């Protein structure tokens, strides 16, 4: 699966801090659609949505936003493009690079990619945690590459985009995107987040719309005579207690802050902001938040969480789940990587989603939707011909799952970087080192459900998403803009997350939460609320 | 005979020995745990709750995964080169500057000393420094890891203090024998200053070895990254370390905890190898340099 693997905090940091999000209800996948979006000064016609129809998925995408699923990789991937998109030279990209690849000189994957692109793809990268420093330094120095990964929490983003980045409206708005069929295959919901200053300022890196889900080792839970079908919050807590065995180095869950949000959803806390009577209430202010904190702090006290849960990397958490050290993972809604790793460790392992129940019973709790992007790829201002050339390169990179271009970008050169197991490409050891060229942070195909070699995992993940979307709760500030949130929201959120971590770990009492919320309000929260409320009124949506 | 000079009774000696052994264990056990965990499999690590003290069975999977593809090996060579060249240059320049500042009557020594002290209090911001490095054409060059940090004010002060402590008469007699300033420095001062040079050299070496931020800012091509910048991606970030989910069908991912420990071992070993050779100079060098103003 061509996913960007992130933990919850990274997703929050990278995407959800954005102030310019689209109304997720505009999402559609059943045919050609388009819409308009306004943000921070004007409206623009969004790029049309023309889903790729060259390949029939085993389980179809739905208008509600369920992603298509493939049980195996197409045996003979067809070409998506007809010629190399660039006419020589260099296309220079700035993006996240978490795993440095084998250098170009000894990297057949990269060399083949350059040949297919018709240009040398030169990448300036920085690890996730350091990326913003690198980005800001390059901006200040004026050495702008052709494409740049732009994260929504970049300070003064609208002004920066206007000053340094190309407005792509004339190239991509409405039907103009049909010149770039790969880009047209990106769902409309993700394009909403590229709108700034009344223009389209980037290409979205697509993520599933559901931003939080719980998955569990159903096999180990069943072995204890328990079930993942929960009806109340109390049953969830009982399940966690039953799975907690610290003396055997086994714990129930791996991620406290995501669990707090998960429990919050059970308690009815809104998806980040709640629109009511023309104004907003932040989820921090919800009375239920104190209860959620009490519950999760109690879970921590009962040692339900792995002791390293606050500091472990995503890869470590996958290892915990696959070995059974933890049995419930709360994180991204695409968890097939965990299921695959668990299956490799134990052929009987089975991961299933745990649909969050309303805390006091009465059905399934809300499932939070997000902006459905990780970041956007912005382009440096350049003459029209150059912009078109770079867009063609991006169009190549986002070629849909199952095409020859996608297989080459993700898996590399056959019998060198990957071999076929059935029709599923599997990386060789060489391929693991070569294919970490971080193209997926420059241009990535829309996500699909695909667990190579394990159709049952693919189906489970697909069904879980379908089930979750029945109680989807949209992103309420979609299409609205708050300059204060843009400039200071991420910092304010970090303080609140740190406070949540302190309370959960018992370093501060739950009563400290009220002081934290008061500080959040006075330091910018109230201003953000006022700005969103004003934007809401102007939008005429209230 | 005073109490402290009497030989203590055997039980007291045993108790002291036990306490010392415990202190040693507190220091050594984390290292043992790091090395052992780096050699253990994921199952054993999980069963032990995160760290093991005796890997069973011993597996080098973590090291294989870290060194796969040659990226870490290449970065290791770059780091060794930068550390060696940087330390030699830094030590040379620092010693020369410290000597000039230690000589009474050197032209401009007072303002120069003030400038050196100024750098201890104020450091340039990231972006101004980046602009300077860019302006002088050091971007994408390994010299950008060395030249902007060539001289460390604190180290210069330490060496200068040591030089000031040398007997003035000794230097004067060398001059009376016809030695110029260069000869005095080379034949008299430096041979007497091995302790402080060893210590400051170690400071510089550790600093160059551990540096990653400069590489992140100034080196755009990941192929040029030194070891610490590469290893940082293994420890800090949510990286799958070269293992795409797509590749996981039917095989276990590398042991993550073991890989992090392997990374620690790889980054620690070179400095650990140097330290014993410099240790005998360490206390003396730092103390002598530190107490003189």
Interface residues (C-beta under 8 A of the other chain):
Chain A: X1 X2 X3 X5 X6 X7 X10 X97 X98 X99 X100 X101 X102 X103 X104 X105 X106 X122 X123 X124 X125 X126 X127 X128 X129 X130 X133 X134 X136 X137 X140 X141 X143 X249 X307 X308 X313 X314 X315 X316 X318 X319 X320 X322 X323 X324 X325 X336 X337 X340 X341 X344 X345 X410 X411 X418 X421 X424 X425 X426 X427 X429 X430 X431 X432 X433 X434 X435 X436 X451 X452 X453 X454
Chain B: X42 X43 X46 X47 X48 X49 X50 X68 X69 X70 X71 X74 X75 X126 X127 X130 X131 X134 X139 X213 X216 X217 X220 X221 X222 X223 X225 X230 X232 X233 X236 X237 X238 X239 X240 X241 X242 X243 X244 X245 X246 X247 X248 X249 X250 X251 X252 X253 X255 X256 X257
